[in-house]
Amino acid sequence: MGTPEFAVPCLAALYEHCDVIGVVTQPDKPRGRGQKLVPSPVKAWAEAHGLPVWQPKRIKEEDFTAFLEEQKPDLMVVVAFGQILSQRILDIPPYGCINVHGSLLPRYRGAAPMQWCVIDGEKKTGITTMFMDAGLDTGDMLLKAEFPIGPDTTLEEVHDGLMALGAKVLIDTLEELSAGTLKRIPQTGESNYAPMLTKETGHIHWQDRAQKIHNLVRGLDSWPGAYTFLAGKKYKIWRTRCTTEKTEAQPGTILRADKKEGLFVAAGDGVLEITELQAPGKKRMAAKDYLNGHAIALPATFED
């Protein structure tokens, strides 16, 4: 059971090591100007490899739950599926339901663990496999593997790293399950809830510390993106750099905007350089390239 690109390597690994009797994914969604129905990445991969695909609108519905019971799976593997399973579904496979989660549990339970790890400035994250229960990412932990987060690591880099790591940890988990050596570890200790992102999550508040803004920018790459306003127009901010420069200027003040020097803005405790942005109606581009063709008259201030 999975939906986005993140889940595809796990499905591919299962295909190589197990007898996959079926794939459950979210219904096709309309995309683009024509609102054409587009399959999920998991569906596309499964159909390309001849696997049966099932797409219930609501997995908890009686008819589909009964259908799953008829399939008699030994094990279910869930990776970023996008729907909550009922206890009745969790009880179907005799070997349980294993989830591949994109954080080092018990921290960062919830819908967006990778993003919030970066936004919160964590130095590492990782993959945790666990047996699912009726709670939200509260089941017994199985195996873990760490992934480092550097000071400039972006969400995209974390996503791709954990996507590959998840498949490896999943197969290691199944090998230990098969050998009878897999240990269950109850979740104890501090937990953070990683709520679903909205477009408003990306609103930059310039009175925040430069490091906090930098973390927000890199944690929201590539969706929904951090943003700010200049003269009432919305600018997306895709890349930043923390500097050691200090200033007495009001947060949001554009200190320098030059095609040679770059774009520097006062934050709550220092100065942040914007290195990549997206102006209204434009593509993403380096800040210096943007300034080469679009002068910003100073004094000017980014608005909260």
Disulfide bonds with the S-S distance in Angstrom:
none
